Amino acid sequence: MKKQGLLILSLTLNAVLIATLLILGYIYRDKIAQRFVRMKGNPTIVMYGNSITAQGKWVELLGRTDVMNNGLPGQATYHFLKQIDSYVIDLHPKVCFIKGGINDITLGVAQEQIQAHYKAMLEMLMENNITPVVTLTVFEQNDPYSKREVDALNRFLASYCSQKHITYIDLNQYISDSTGLRAEYAADKTHLNTKAYKIWAREISRVLKEKGI
């Protein structure tokens, strides 16, 4: 009887351990997948941007394991430009989805500088045979100054992308209104929730399908 009790206890503990590992694996599946992508190297897709990009669970959202999340939380376009070699170009992806600008606007960086940083990055990507796809900057919630600056930046980006035949994604048409980011898609004033990421992923998947990637 004692042996039987120990056997039951052992089996129960093993079952609990396996269940815990499965739960943790499910919770952290995107981070685990990202480790695999980094170990494998040569991702097809690089996601490049600030914390809004960094917080996306892109392996899960896009349903593929060749996407690397190289978002840089808290960084402005100046920092993206300085680090684009190691975070994007040296990885030789086919496509780079790039999004930024809101941190620049918060810091009061002039439009001319933000735009110059963007132009330099997009030119570097194209020179290295990496297809750039720009996600226009998303509005913040209820911030008229920020909205005016985002509008100005997005007008430039849309115009420049059209001139250079660069694809761009406009999330604001789906998740914002005349006052800015809609509450139903906001995690806070600036960041996106799960519903918004699903829309973003849908648009990314559409672009990838159009490009045959």
MDAnalysis code that builds the backbone (N, CA, C; Angstrom):
import MDAnalysis as mda
import numpy as np

u = mda.Universe.empty(639, n_residues=213, atom_resindex=np.repeat(np.arange(213), 3), trajectory=True)
u.add_TopologyAttr("name", ["N", "CA", "C"] * 213)
u.add_TopologyAttr("resid", np.arange(1, 214))
u.add_TopologyAttr("resname", ["MET", "LYS", "LYS", "GLN", "GLY", "LEU", "LEU", "ILE", "LEU", "SER", "LEU", "THR", "LEU", "ASN", "ALA", "VAL", "LEU", "ILE", "ALA", "THR", "LEU", "LEU", "ILE", "LEU", "GLY", "TYR", "ILE", "TYR", "ARG", "ASP", "LYS", "ILE", "ALA", "GLN", "ARG", "PHE", "VAL", "ARG", "MET", "LYS", "GLY", "ASN", "PRO", "THR", "ILE", "VAL", "MET", "TYR", "GLY", "ASN", "SER", "ILE", "THR", "ALA", "GLN", "GLY", "LYS", "TRP", "VAL", "GLU", "LEU", "LEU", "GLY", "ARG", "THR", "ASP", "VAL", "MET", "ASN", "ASN", "GLY", "LEU", "PRO", "GLY", "GLN", "ALA", "THR", "TYR", "HIS", "PHE", "LEU", "LYS", "GLN", "ILE", "ASP", "SER", "TYR", "VAL", "ILE", "ASP", "LEU", "HIS", "PRO", "LYS", "VAL", "CYS", "PHE", "ILE", "LYS", "GLY", "GLY", "ILE", "ASN", "ASP", "ILE", "THR", "LEU", "GLY", "VAL", "ALA", "GLN", "GLU", "GLN", "ILE", "GLN", "ALA", "HIS", "TYR", "LYS", "ALA", "MET", "LEU", "GLU", "MET", "LEU", "MET", "GLU", "ASN", "ASN", "ILE", "THR", "PRO", "VAL", "VAL", "THR", "LEU", "THR", "VAL", "PHE", "GLU", "GLN", "ASN", "ASP", "PRO", "TYR", "SER", "LYS", "ARG", "GLU", "VAL", "ASP", "ALA", "LEU", "ASN", "ARG", "PHE", "LEU", "ALA", "SER", "TYR", "CYS", "SER", "GLN", "LYS", "HIS", "ILE", "THR", "TYR", "ILE", "ASP", "LEU", "ASN", "GLN", "TYR", "ILE", "SER", "ASP", "SER", "THR", "GLY", "LEU", "ARG", "ALA", "GLU", "TYR", "ALA", "ALA", "ASP", "LYS", "THR", "HIS", "LEU", "ASN", "THR", "LYS", "ALA", "TYR", "LYS", "ILE", "TRP", "ALA", "ARG", "GLU", "ILE", "SER", "ARG", "VAL", "LEU", "LYS", "GLU", "LYS", "GLY", "ILE"])
u.atoms.positions = np.array([
    [0.830, -1.210, 0.000],
    [0.000, 0.000, 0.000],
    [0.862, 1.256, 0.000],
    [1.969, 1.194, 0.779],
    [2.851, 2.358, 0.853],
    [3.471, 2.640, -0.511],
    [3.913, 1.568, -1.203],
    [4.506, 1.735, -2.535],
    [3.486, 2.289, -3.522],
    [2.258, 1.804, -3.398],
    [1.206, 2.273, -4.301],
    [0.936, 3.757, -4.074],
    [0.962, 4.178, -2.809],
    [0.749, 5.585, -2.482],
    [1.856, 6.454, -3.036],
    [3.106, 5.973, -2.933],
    [4.240, 6.724, -3.479],
    [4.166, 6.823, -4.989],
    [3.728, 5.729, -5.620],
    [3.588, 5.729, -7.069],
    [2.536, 6.740, -7.521],
    [1.410, 6.772, -6.818],
    [0.345, 7.720, -7.143],
    [0.843, 9.150, -6.949],
    [1.576, 9.386, -5.856],
    [2.119, 10.719, -5.583],
    [3.101, 11.136, -6.676],
    [3.948, 10.181, -7.073],
    [4.936, 10.465, -8.124],
    [4.256, 10.796, -9.445],
    [3.247, 10.003, -9.789],
    [2.518, 10.250, -11.041],
    [1.793, 11.596, -11.003],
    [1.242, 11.926, -9.836],
    [0.534, 13.206, -9.687],
    [1.497, 14.377, -9.849],
    [2.660, 14.267, -9.198],
    [3.658, 15.336, -9.304],
    [4.152, 15.490, -10.734],
    [4.369, 14.361, -11.403],
    [4.804, 14.415, -12.810],
    [3.741, 15.066, -13.694],
    [2.489, 14.735, -13.441],
    [1.392, 15.318, -14.222],
    [1.313, 16.821, -13.998],
    [1.484, 17.240, -12.732],
    [1.459, 18.672, -12.407],
    [2.626, 19.381, -13.089],
    [3.814, 18.747, -13.060],
    [4.994, 19.344, -13.693],
    [4.788, 19.494, -15.196],
    [4.286, 18.444, -15.837],
    [4.046, 18.491, -17.282],
    [3.017, 19.562, -17.617],
    [1.937, 19.623, -16.816],
    [0.898, 20.625, -17.051],
    [1.460, 22.033, -16.891],
    [2.314, 22.228, -15.868],
    [2.931, 23.548, -15.637],
    [3.812, 23.940, -16.809],
    [4.614, 22.987, -17.297],
    [5.487, 23.265, -18.434],
    [4.682, 23.602, -19.686],
    [3.579, 22.891, -19.890],
    [2.728, 23.165, -21.052],
    [2.095, 24.546, -20.959],
    [1.649, 24.916, -19.754],
    [1.039, 26.231, -19.556],
    [2.065, 27.331, -19.777],
    [3.259, 27.162, -19.192],
    [4.321, 28.163, -19.368],
    [4.741, 28.265, -20.839],
    [4.800, 27.096, -21.503],
    [5.147, 27.089, -22.916],
    [4.127, 27.843, -23.742],
    [2.849, 27.704, -23.384],
    [1.793, 28.419, -24.105],
    [1.867, 29.920, -23.854],
    [2.077, 30.297, -22.586],
    [2.140, 31.714, -22.227],
    [3.314, 32.405, -22.907],
    [4.462, 31.721, -22.911],
    [5.682, 32.332, -23.440],
    [6.045, 31.810, -24.828],
    [5.048, 31.334, -25.569],
    [5.325, 30.691, -26.850],
    [5.984, 31.648, -27.842],
    [5.585, 32.922, -27.817],
    [6.178, 33.853, -28.774],
    [7.638, 34.125, -28.438],
    [7.948, 34.270, -27.152],
    [9.347, 34.496, -26.753],
    [10.205, 33.276, -27.067],
    [9.640, 32.090, -26.867],
    [10.368, 30.858, -27.195],
    [10.625, 30.796, -28.698],
    [9.597, 31.131, -29.472],
    [9.744, 31.128, -30.927],
    [10.776, 32.152, -31.376],
    [10.798, 33.320, -30.709],
    [11.787, 34.338, -31.051],
    [13.212, 33.856, -30.794],
    [13.411, 33.104, -29.729],
    [14.738, 32.527, -29.461],
    [15.146, 31.582, -30.587],
    [14.172, 30.807, -31.056],
    [14.438, 29.873, -32.154],
    [14.823, 30.639, -33.416],
    [14.092, 31.729, -33.709],
    [14.385, 32.541, -34.898],
    [15.789, 33.124, -34.802],
    [16.164, 33.609, -33.615],
    [17.495, 34.210, -33.440],
    [18.596, 33.163, -33.591],
    [18.348, 31.966, -33.075],
    [19.337, 30.889, -33.202],
    [19.495, 30.470, -34.661],
    [18.384, 30.403, -35.355],
    [18.396, 29.976, -36.760],
    [19.020, 31.041, -37.652],
    [18.755, 32.331, -37.342],
    [19.289, 33.427, -38.134],
    [18.574, 33.595, -39.459],
    [18.992, 34.610, -40.215],
    [18.438, 34.894, -41.543],
    [16.911, 34.902, -41.578],
    [16.281, 35.766, -40.781],
    [14.815, 35.849, -40.824],
    [14.344, 36.432, -42.154],
    [13.177, 36.022, -42.585],
    [12.584, 36.586, -43.798],
    [12.049, 37.985, -43.532],
    [11.516, 38.177, -42.333],
    [10.854, 39.422, -41.952],
    [11.500, 39.971, -40.688],
    [11.766, 41.273, -40.677],
    [12.192, 41.945, -39.446],
    [11.180, 43.039, -39.132],
    [10.689, 43.036, -37.912],
    [9.819, 44.090, -37.414],
    [10.705, 45.085, -36.672],
    [10.702, 46.336, -37.113],
    [11.620, 47.337, -36.574],
    [10.845, 48.585, -36.160],
    [11.016, 48.992, -34.918],
    [10.288, 50.156, -34.439],
    [10.464, 50.344, -32.951],
    [9.548, 51.074, -32.342],
    [9.640, 51.365, -30.912],
    [8.864, 50.337, -30.092],
    [8.418, 50.733, -28.898],
    [7.750, 49.779, -28.010],
    [6.454, 49.241, -28.597],
    [5.790, 50.012, -29.449],
    [4.550, 49.529, -30.058],
    [4.835, 48.315, -30.934],
    [5.951, 48.345, -31.636],
    [6.386, 47.177, -32.412],
    [6.881, 46.079, -31.475],
    [7.682, 46.459, -30.502],
    [8.302, 45.478, -29.597],
    [7.263, 44.648, -28.852],
    [6.120, 45.238, -28.531],
    [5.102, 44.532, -27.761],
    [4.255, 43.574, -28.588],
    [4.445, 43.575, -29.893],
    [3.687, 42.656, -30.744],
    [4.222, 41.239, -30.669],
    [3.346, 40.270, -30.545],
    [3.731, 38.846, -30.545],
    [3.658, 38.362, -31.995],
    [4.688, 38.721, -32.757],
    [4.592, 38.609, -34.204],
    [4.613, 37.186, -34.734],
    [5.332, 36.301, -34.085],
    [5.328, 34.899, -34.525],
    [3.904, 34.345, -34.427],
    [3.278, 34.625, -33.305],
    [1.907, 34.164, -33.089],
    [0.926, 34.899, -34.002],
    [1.069, 36.223, -34.087],
    [0.127, 37.023, -34.867],
    [0.162, 36.701, -36.356],
    [1.364, 36.464, -36.872],
    [1.510, 36.208, -38.302],
    [1.489, 34.724, -38.645],
    [1.591, 33.879, -37.622],
    [1.518, 32.442, -37.861],
    [2.689, 31.898, -38.640],
    [3.892, 32.444, -38.387],
    [5.081, 31.973, -39.094],
    [6.306, 32.177, -38.207],
    [7.320, 31.365, -38.436],
    [8.495, 31.353, -37.563],
    [9.734, 31.961, -38.212],
    [9.522, 32.777, -39.250],
    [10.666, 33.420, -39.897],
    [10.617, 34.933, -39.730],
    [9.976, 35.373, -38.640],
    [9.830, 36.800, -38.371],
    [10.549, 37.148, -37.078],
    [11.415, 38.151, -37.118],
    [12.179, 38.567, -35.946],
    [11.676, 39.924, -35.455],
    [11.386, 39.990, -34.175],
    [10.916, 41.223, -33.551],
    [12.113, 41.985, -33.003],
    [12.525, 43.030, -33.715],
    [13.636, 43.864, -33.262],
    [13.161, 45.263, -32.887],
    [12.034, 45.308, -32.201],
    [11.542, 46.577, -31.681],
    [12.446, 47.087, -30.576],
    [12.595, 48.402, -30.513],
    [13.477, 49.047, -29.530],
    [12.635, 49.986, -28.661],
    [12.145, 49.524, -27.521],
    [11.280, 50.357, -26.673],
    [11.950, 51.662, -26.261],
    [11.180, 52.731, -26.323],
    [11.657, 54.026, -25.862],
    [12.572, 54.764, -26.817],
    [12.801, 54.195, -28.004],
    [13.759, 54.792, -28.927],
    [13.072, 55.687, -29.959],
    [13.829, 56.676, -30.432],
    [13.352, 57.593, -31.471],
    [13.990, 57.220, -32.802],
    [13.578, 57.888, -33.871],
    [14.076, 57.532, -35.203],
    [15.588, 57.719, -35.326],
    [16.153, 58.645, -34.569],
    [17.611, 58.817, -34.561],
    [18.291, 57.517, -34.143],
    [17.758, 56.880, -33.098],
    [18.331, 55.627, -32.600],
    [18.103, 54.497, -33.603],
    [16.923, 54.488, -34.251],
    [16.676, 53.464, -35.271],
    [17.716, 53.553, -36.380],
    [17.994, 54.775, -36.810],
    [18.953, 54.980, -37.894],
    [20.350, 54.517, -37.483],
    [20.755, 54.826, -36.261],
    [22.091, 54.472, -35.798],
    [22.273, 52.964, -35.644],
    [21.171, 52.252, -35.404],
    [21.274, 50.815, -35.125],
    [20.714, 49.932, -36.234],
    [20.341, 50.533, -37.349],
    [19.675, 49.754, -38.396],
    [20.597, 48.710, -39.024],
    [21.898, 48.969, -39.039],
    [22.826, 47.970, -39.606],
    [22.743, 46.654, -38.842],
    [22.914, 46.710, -37.529],
    [22.954, 45.474, -36.741],
    [21.573, 44.869, -36.519],
    [20.544, 45.714, -36.450],
    [19.213, 45.211, -36.135],
    [18.413, 44.785, -37.363],
    [18.838, 45.230, -38.548],
    [18.096, 44.869, -39.758],
    [19.025, 44.430, -40.889],
    [19.862, 45.332, -41.370],
    [20.608, 45.092, -42.599],
    [21.522, 43.880, -42.511],
    [22.232, 43.726, -41.409],
    [23.153, 42.591, -41.262],
    [22.434, 41.241, -41.207],
    [21.113, 41.261, -41.003],
    [20.329, 40.022, -40.930],
    [19.841, 39.578, -42.316],
    [19.924, 40.461, -43.294],
    [19.553, 40.168, -44.680],
    [18.121, 39.626, -44.834],
    [17.143, 40.291, -44.226],
    [15.759, 39.831, -44.438],
    [15.264, 40.226, -45.829],
    [14.171, 39.624, -46.244],
    [13.548, 40.041, -47.501],
    [12.784, 41.338, -47.320],
    [12.161, 41.499, -46.162],
    [11.302, 42.659, -45.928],
    [11.478, 43.160, -44.508],
    [11.394, 44.477, -44.348],
    [11.440, 45.107, -43.033],
    [10.208, 45.983, -42.871],
    [9.402, 45.669, -41.861],
    [8.261, 46.510, -41.512],
    [8.735, 47.513, -40.473],
    [8.683, 48.794, -40.823],
    [9.257, 49.827, -39.976],
    [8.178, 50.806, -39.519],
    [8.231, 51.164, -38.242],
    [7.235, 52.070, -37.659],
    [7.885, 52.869, -36.536],
    [7.704, 54.166, -36.541],
    [8.259, 54.992, -35.473],
    [7.793, 56.421, -35.596],
    [8.331, 57.261, -34.733],
    [8.032, 58.680, -34.804],
    [7.324, 59.248, -33.599],
    [6.543, 58.419, -32.899],
    [5.767, 58.967, -31.786],
    [6.670, 59.405, -30.631],
    [7.766, 58.695, -30.410],
    [8.691, 59.114, -29.347],
    [9.389, 60.419, -29.720],
    [9.718, 60.575, -31.005],
    [10.293, 61.843, -31.467],
    [9.341, 62.999, -31.174],
    [8.076, 62.794, -31.496],
    [7.071, 63.843, -31.304],
    [6.924, 64.179, -29.823],
    [6.932, 63.161, -28.979],
    [6.846, 63.387, -27.531],
    [8.039, 64.195, -27.037],
    [9.212, 63.939, -27.628],
    [10.438, 64.639, -27.227],
    [10.567, 66.019, -27.872],
    [9.684, 66.340, -28.806],
    [9.737, 67.638, -29.459],
    [10.730, 67.734, -30.597],
    [11.098, 66.590, -31.181],
    [12.018, 66.582, -32.322],
    [11.327, 67.223, -33.521],
    [12.046, 68.053, -34.254],
    [11.474, 68.759, -35.411],
    [11.093, 67.780, -36.512],
    [10.023, 68.098, -37.228],
    [9.561, 67.264, -38.334],
    [10.678, 67.012, -39.346],
    [11.454, 68.048, -39.651],
    [12.523, 67.902, -40.640],
    [13.506, 66.808, -40.256],
    [13.807, 66.719, -38.968],
    [14.750, 65.697, -38.504],
    [14.134, 64.297, -38.565],
    [12.896, 64.196, -38.116],
    [12.221, 62.886, -38.158],
    [12.150, 62.392, -39.604],
    [11.759, 63.278, -40.486],
    [11.621, 62.913, -41.886],
    [12.964, 62.534, -42.505],
    [14.014, 63.265, -42.138],
    [15.353, 62.947, -42.656],
    [15.816, 61.581, -42.176],
    [15.534, 61.254, -40.922],
    [15.910, 59.940, -40.392],
    [15.172, 58.831, -41.147],
    [13.879, 59.044, -41.379],
    [13.080, 58.058, -42.106],
    [13.618, 57.855, -43.521],
    [13.879, 58.962, -44.225],
    [14.389, 58.869, -45.594],
    [15.701, 58.094, -45.633],
    [16.583, 58.391, -44.703],
    [17.881, 57.718, -44.670],
    [17.713, 56.218, -44.439],
    [16.824, 55.848, -43.536],
    [16.612, 54.428, -43.256],
    [16.006, 53.702, -44.457],
    [15.014, 54.312, -45.062],
    [14.359, 53.673, -46.200],
    [15.330, 53.523, -47.371],
    [16.155, 54.529, -47.591],
    [17.153, 54.439, -48.656],
    [18.174, 53.339, -48.369],
    [18.588, 53.212, -47.103],
    [19.546, 52.164, -46.737],
    [18.958, 50.782, -46.963],
    [17.703, 50.614, -46.610],
    [17.054, 49.319, -46.819],
    [17.002, 48.969, -48.298],
    [16.571, 49.911, -49.118],
    [16.460, 49.640, -50.551],
    [17.828, 49.395, -51.187],
    [18.839, 50.134, -50.740],
    [20.195, 49.933, -51.272],
    [20.730, 48.539, -50.954],
    [20.218, 47.947, -49.876],
    [20.655, 46.614, -49.474],
    [19.662, 45.528, -49.877],
    [18.812, 45.856, -50.856],
    [17.846, 44.893, -51.412],
    [16.897, 44.317, -50.364],
    [16.550, 45.151, -49.399],
    [15.553, 44.786, -48.390],
    [14.310, 45.615, -48.680],
    [13.190, 44.959, -48.839],
    [11.949, 45.663, -49.145],
    [11.403, 46.342, -47.895],
    [11.315, 47.681, -47.894],
    [10.740, 48.350, -46.726],
    [9.221, 48.442, -46.837],
    [8.550, 48.285, -45.719],
    [7.118, 48.551, -45.641],
    [6.912, 49.444, -44.413],
    [6.357, 50.610, -44.637],
    [6.169, 51.587, -43.565],
    [4.777, 51.447, -42.971],
    [4.700, 51.371, -41.652],
    [3.420, 51.517, -40.967],
    [3.344, 52.954, -40.487],
    [2.382, 53.704, -40.994],
    [2.253, 55.098, -40.597],
    [2.075, 55.203, -39.085],
    [2.536, 56.316, -38.538],
    [2.497, 56.508, -37.094],
    [1.060, 56.574, -36.597],
    [0.783, 55.843, -35.540],
    [-0.569, 55.780, -34.984],
    [-0.789, 56.963, -34.036],
    [-1.983, 57.539, -34.086],
    [-2.327, 58.641, -33.199],
    [-2.332, 58.190, -31.743],
    [-2.088, 59.125, -30.848],
    [-2.300, 58.890, -29.425],
    [-3.744, 59.259, -29.096],
    [-4.151, 58.956, -27.863],
    [-5.504, 59.286, -27.441],
    [-5.593, 60.737, -26.985],
    [-6.577, 61.457, -27.535],
    [-6.966, 62.774, -27.023],
    [-5.786, 63.709, -26.759],
    [-4.930, 63.864, -27.753],
    [-3.777, 64.758, -27.631],
    [-3.681, 65.573, -28.920],
    [-4.314, 66.754, -28.943],
    [-4.361, 67.550, -30.181],
    [-2.988, 67.891, -30.753],
    [-2.022, 68.247, -29.889],
    [-0.680, 68.575, -30.393],
    [-0.055, 67.360, -31.067],
    [-0.089, 66.223, -30.374],
    [0.483, 64.999, -30.926],
    [-0.207, 64.635, -32.240],
    [-1.520, 64.792, -32.292],
    [-2.264, 64.432, -33.505],
    [-1.839, 65.295, -34.690],
    [-1.645, 66.595, -34.467],
    [-1.200, 67.470, -35.552],
    [0.174, 67.046, -36.072],
    [1.063, 66.702, -35.136],
    [2.407, 66.292, -35.535],
    [2.391, 64.945, -36.258],
    [1.578, 64.021, -35.770],
    [1.450, 62.721, -36.432],
    [0.871, 62.903, -37.833],
    [-0.131, 63.757, -37.955],
    [-0.705, 64.035, -39.272],
    [0.362, 64.553, -40.238],
    [1.190, 65.474, -39.754],
    [2.244, 66.050, -40.608],
    [3.250, 64.982, -41.022],
    [3.652, 64.149, -40.087],
    [4.605, 63.083, -40.388],
    [4.006, 62.086, -41.367],
    [2.765, 61.712, -41.133],
    [2.131, 60.721, -42.010],
    [1.894, 61.248, -43.421],
    [1.608, 62.538, -43.543],
    [1.481, 63.113, -44.887],
    [2.806, 62.996, -45.636],
    [3.894, 63.293, -44.927],
    [5.212, 63.152, -45.550],
    [5.474, 61.698, -45.938],
    [5.235, 60.774, -45.013],
    [5.529, 59.364, -45.264],
    [4.710, 58.823, -46.429],
    [3.424, 59.152, -46.465],
    [2.567, 58.670, -47.553],
    [3.050, 59.213, -48.892],
    [3.421, 60.493, -48.918],
    [3.911, 61.109, -50.154],
    [5.235, 60.501, -50.593],
    [6.167, 60.351, -49.649],
    [7.490, 59.808, -49.978],
    [7.373, 58.356, -50.447],
    [6.550, 57.574, -49.731],
    [6.376, 56.173, -50.123],
    [5.759, 56.059, -51.516],
    [4.815, 56.920, -51.823],
    [4.201, 56.896, -53.152],
    [5.226, 57.224, -54.234],
    [6.070, 58.207, -53.963],
    [7.109, 58.594, -54.931],
    [8.104, 57.463, -55.167],
    [8.455, 56.738, -54.107],
    [9.487, 55.701, -54.181],
    [8.906, 54.299, -54.373],
    [7.588, 54.227, -54.559],
    [6.907, 52.929, -54.747],
    [7.137, 52.001, -53.551],
    [7.047, 52.583, -52.367],
    [7.162, 51.829, -51.122],
    [5.758, 51.599, -50.567],
    [5.475, 50.377, -50.199],
    [4.173, 50.063, -49.606],
    [4.087, 50.635, -48.199],
    [2.915, 51.158, -47.850],
    [2.717, 51.603, -46.465],
    [1.348, 51.141, -45.963],
    [1.277, 51.001, -44.660],
    [0.060, 50.557, -43.981],
    [-0.467, 51.717, -43.141],
    [-1.740, 52.019, -43.281],
    [-2.369, 53.081, -42.492],
    [-3.330, 52.457, -41.486],
    [-2.852, 52.250, -40.278],
    [-3.698, 51.658, -39.235],
    [-4.765, 52.620, -38.725],
    [-4.473, 53.918, -38.819],
    [-5.402, 54.897, -38.241],
    [-6.808, 54.795, -38.833],
    [-6.897, 54.385, -40.086],
    [-8.225, 54.284, -40.705],
    [-9.080, 53.207, -40.042],
    [-8.458, 52.295, -39.337],
    [-9.184, 51.202, -38.674],
    [-9.328, 51.402, -37.161],
    [-8.359, 52.077, -36.532],
    [-8.336, 52.089, -35.063],
    [-8.407, 53.489, -34.449],
    [-8.500, 54.518, -35.300],
    [-8.554, 55.890, -34.791],
    [-9.772, 56.619, -35.327],
    [-10.101, 57.738, -34.679],
    [-11.150, 58.617, -35.192],
    [-10.640, 60.049, -35.166],
    [-11.506, 61.026, -35.227],
    [-11.084, 62.421, -35.337],
    [-10.357, 62.927, -34.096],
    [-10.518, 62.233, -32.971],
    [-9.848, 62.661, -31.733],
    [-8.539, 61.921, -31.488],
    [-8.294, 60.848, -32.238],
    [-7.083, 60.065, -32.045],
    [-7.389, 58.588, -31.870],
    [-6.474, 57.873, -31.235],
    [-6.623, 56.433, -31.012],
    [-7.910, 56.149, -30.230],
    [-8.726, 55.249, -30.762],
    [-10.000, 54.919, -30.112],
    [-9.770, 54.040, -28.891],
    [-10.547, 54.267, -27.854],
    [-10.372, 53.577, -26.572],
    [-10.445, 52.063, -26.724],
    [-11.260, 51.577, -27.637],
    [-11.425, 50.130, -27.772],
    [-10.181, 49.440, -28.324],
    [-9.229, 50.235, -28.855],
    [-7.999, 49.661, -29.389],
    [-6.758, 50.084, -28.586],
    [-6.967, 50.739, -27.474],
    [-5.865, 51.314, -26.708],
    [-5.574, 50.524, -25.431],
    [-4.291, 50.259, -25.192],
    [-3.869, 49.701, -23.910],
    [-3.611, 50.834, -22.926],
    [-3.173, 51.969, -23.442],
    [-3.015, 53.203, -22.681],
    [-3.073, 54.346, -23.692],
    [-2.590, 55.516, -23.334],
    [-2.677, 56.669, -24.238],
    [-2.002, 56.415, -25.584],
    [-0.910, 55.637, -25.563],
    [-0.063, 55.485, -26.743],
    [-0.057, 54.078, -27.314],
    [-0.156, 53.070, -26.461],
    [0.079, 51.686, -26.883],
    [-1.211, 50.968, -27.277],
    [-1.028, 49.909, -28.026],
    [-2.150, 49.182, -28.618],
    [-2.520, 47.950, -27.805],
    [-3.782, 47.549, -27.902],
    [-4.211, 46.316, -27.248],
    [-4.275, 45.167, -28.256],
    [-4.715, 44.028, -27.785],
    [-4.730, 42.827, -28.617],
    [-5.582, 42.994, -29.868],
    [-6.724, 43.669, -29.737],
    [-7.600, 43.877, -30.901],
    [-6.889, 44.662, -31.996],
    [-6.128, 45.679, -31.594],
    [-5.415, 46.496, -32.575],
    [-4.300, 45.702, -33.248],
    [-3.593, 44.879, -32.459],
    [-2.510, 44.076, -33.042],
    [-3.048, 43.078, -34.062],
    [-4.223, 42.559, -33.824],
    [-4.805, 41.621, -34.787],
    [-5.108, 42.319, -36.115],
    [-5.562, 43.564, -36.048],
    [-5.805, 44.327, -37.279],
    [-4.489, 44.617, -37.979],
    [-3.495, 45.010, -37.221],
    [-2.171, 45.277, -37.797],
    [-1.621, 44.022, -38.466],
    [-1.734, 42.881, -37.778],
    [-1.245, 41.620, -38.345],
    [-2.000, 41.254, -39.610],
    [-3.288, 41.525, -39.628],
    [-4.086, 41.269, -40.843],
    [-3.552, 42.071, -42.023],
    [-3.220, 43.340, -41.776],
    [-2.703, 44.188, -42.846],
    [-1.311, 43.755, -43.286],
    [-0.485, 43.342, -42.335],
    [0.847, 42.834, -42.672],
    [0.723, 41.572, -43.523],
    [-0.151, 40.669, -43.119],
    [-0.343, 39.422, -43.870],
    [-0.820, 39.707, -45.287],
    [-1.672, 40.712, -45.433],
    [-2.159, 41.101, -46.760],
    [-0.994, 41.572, -47.629],
    [-0.121, 42.400, -47.057],
    [1.036, 42.904, -47.800],
    [1.981, 41.759, -48.181],
    [2.228, 40.861, -47.258],
    [3.111, 39.731, -47.526],
    [2.544, 38.863, -48.647],
    [1.237, 38.660, -48.632],
    [0.611, 37.860, -49.696],
    [0.757, 38.564, -51.046],
    [0.546, 39.882, -51.065],
    [0.679, 40.642, -52.308],
    [2.096, 40.558, -52.868],
    [3.080, 40.511, -51.975],
    [4.487, 40.483, -52.393],
    [5.009, 39.058, -52.570],
    [4.196, 38.083, -52.282],
    [4.608, 36.690, -52.436],
    [5.671, 36.267, -51.459],
    [5.607, 36.810, -50.247],
    [6.625, 36.486, -49.226],
    [6.009, 35.593, -48.160],
])
